[in-house]
Amino acid sequence: MQMIHQLSDAELIHDFLQGKDSALETLIFRYKDKIYTSIYMLVKDKYIAEDIFQDAFLKMIKTMREGRYAEQGKFLPWAMRVAHNLCMDHFRKVRHNVPVTLPDGMDITQLIGGPAETASDKMEQRQVNASVRKLIEQLPEEQREVIVLRMYGDLSFKEIADLTSVSINTALGRMRYGLLNLRKMITENQMVLR
């Protein structure tokens, strides 16, 4: 009888689908370092990498159980693709963290707020966010639209330009003027944004 760690990837997948969980454990153990390292090198955060690693294997297990895995003998390239796609999904979700700088060099996320730590920080951050949203509502419609689509809708300037039927330069200009107006209103209202 062949030892489980000597089985091929295809044999391990077959055994797993026949109900042998130890086959899956062997497969994970065989490739965990390569897959985790590739995820970590992309996201550069231990905790995010661990989450994506777990999500990747959950997705692979689901795909195999549903009978949709058909790349016999090519498990590692498939697993790497699944992990890479989840990393790209992660980057799409956090894409709005791309810095947008105000004319004075301040990052726009400082206006809208970054992560809050304590309960009082969270409450203060909600109040700041509500105040900023009220100011955004006072902007001219074209400027407000671009800022909302960019900051809350997570759209690129090209997507905003297409959606609003203007050139990219016009969308960028509206964003710039909207941010200048926001900055002016913040100063006029003597708001302190931390």
Secondary structure as UniProt FT lines:
FT   HELIX           4..6
FT   HELIX           9..17
FT   TURN            18..19
FT   HELIX           21..43
FT   HELIX           46..65
FT   TURN            66..67
FT   TURN            72..73
FT   HELIX           75..94
FT   HELIX           95..97
FT   TURN            103..104
FT   HELIX           109..112
FT   HELIX           119..138
FT   HELIX           141..147
FT   HELIX           148..152
FT   HELIX           157..164
FT   HELIX           168..188
FT   TURN            189..190
//
